[in-house]
Amino acid sequence: MLTLLPAIDLRGGRCVRLKQGDYARETVFGDDPAEMAARWQAEGGERLHLVDLDGAKAGRPVNTEAIRAIVKRLHVPCQLGGGIRDEASIRLMLEDVGVDRVIVGTQALKQPEWFRQMAEQFPNRLVLGIDARDSMVATEGWLDVSKTPALEMAKQYADMPLAALVYTNIANDGMMQGVDAATIADMEQLAHLGFSVIASGGVTTLDDVRNLVSAGKRAPTLNGAIIGRALYEGTIQLPQALDVVRGVR
């Protein structure tokens, strides 16, 4: 069954959303991320997706105390991405702050041997984050687009004990334009490699949720979807989306 993950993007200790990962196109949705996290938990969220936007830019965790406050407030697990580029950051988040798992993107592309070592050292606690534009991997908080196809990057880690793979189409992220068929096709291919795939970017309406549920029937390990701006702007209500997943709507 598809797991829906409400997203909390952190910048300057506040809850924000960006458009297409552009730091100059920011909307602030709240000054108390822990309170926002509690809301999504109360509405039925079973896991939260946290992003340290400052960390993604700085290359190290920045909003640590805000993340700590969220984890302390909730009883559902949280996953975190943004600035996780060395073992110290992994340990800080998993062992000190208490997130359930961390997402690594940039270093998985740039230092594959290091990433393989970390995956073995922290089995089923690391998530491979693939952010793509036109199916090519983007890194450094989406500031750089590489010449590496997303599928090729994923293949080299298909044998690793990873918790999941988060796939984001940057072009869709925060734009409220839905999840396009080509992105869903990419995610189905990734799922067929054996990854537990979490869709990210563009989930805007209940129809997007329905399309991902259908894709999950074709590729059963496509089993998660992150919802961000749509929740904050009210185009999706989390309880209704959960009903779609359960087949009630």
C-alpha positions, 0 to 999 in steps of 0.5 A, spaced: 500 500 500 502 507 498 505 510 504 503 518 504 509 522 507 507 529 508 513 534 507 516 539 512 522 543 508 526 547 513 529 554 512 532 558 517 528 554 522 521 555 519 517 551 515 517 553 507 516 551 500 520 552 494 518 552 487 523 547 483 528 547 488 529 555 487 531 558 494 529 565 491 522 562 490 520 561 497 513 561 501 513 561 508 508 556 511 509 557 518 514 559 524 513 552 528 515 546 524 514 542 530 507 544 530 506 543 523 509 536 524 504 534 529 498 537 525 500 532 519 501 526 524 494 528 527 491 527 520 494 520 519 501 521 517 505 515 518 511 517 516 514 525 515 519 527 510 524 532 512 528 537 508 534 541 511 534 546 505 540 550 509 543 544 509 543 542 502 546 548 500 551 548 506 553 541 505 552 539 512 546 539 517 544 546 519 536 546 522 538 541 527 535 543 533 528 544 529 529 537 526 530 535 534 524 538 536 520 535 530 522 528 532 521 529 540 514 531 538 512 525 534 511 518 535 511 516 527 518 516 524 521 521 520 526 521 514 531 527 513 534 529 507 539 535 506 546 536 507 547 529 509 554 528 506 559 525 511 559 519 516 558 524 522 552 527 519 549 520 518 551 519 526 548 525 528 541 525 525 540 517 526 544 516 533 543 523 536 537 527 533 533 520 532 530 520 525 529 514 523 533 514 516 537 519 512 537 521 505 543 521 501 543 524 494 549 528 492 555 524 495 552 517 492 553 520 485 560 523 487 563 518 492 559 511 490 564 507 494 563 511 500 556 511 499 556 503 499 560 503 505 555 507 509 549 503 506 553 497 509 555 500 516 547 503 517 543 497 513 536 499 512 537 506 515 540 510 508 535 512 503 538 514 496 535 520 494 535 521 486 533 528 484 532 529 476 531 534 471 530 530 464 531 524 467 539 526 469 541 527 476 541 533 480 546 535 486 548 540 491 541 542 493 539 542 485 544 547 484 548 542 479 545 538 473 550 532 472 550 528 465 548 521 469 542 518 467 538 517 474 537 510 472 544 508 471 546 511 478 540 507 481 543 501 478 549 501 481 546 501 488 541 495 486 544 490 491 545 495 497 541 494 503 538 501 502 531 503 506 528 506 500 529 510 494 526 517 493 525 520 486 524 527 485 523 530 478 525 537 479 521 540 474 515 538 477 517 540 485 513 545 488 509 547 481 502 544 483 502 541 476 501 534 477 506 528 476 507 527 469 506 520 465 514 520 464 516 521 471 511 515 473 514 511 468 521 513 471 519 511 477 516 504 475 523 502 472 526 504 478 521 499 482 523 494 477 530 494 479 528 492 486 528 499 490 522 501 495 521 507 491 518 514 494 515 519 489 516 526 490 515 532 486 508 535 483 503 531 487 497 536 487 491 533 487 487 526 489 488 524 481 495 524 482 495 520 488 490 515 484 495 515 478 501 513 483 496 508 487 495 505 480 502 505 478 504 501 485 499 496 482 504 495 476 510 496 480 509 494 487 515 497 490 513 503 488 510 504 495 510 511 497 509 518 495 511 525 498 506 531 499 508 538 500 505 544 497 499 541 496 497 540 503 499 547 505 495 550 499 489 545 501 489 542 494 489 535 497 487 534 504 491 528 507 485 524 510 482 524 503 488 522 500 489 516 505 482 514 503 484 514 496 490 509 498 485 505 502 480 504 496 475 508 500 474 514 494 
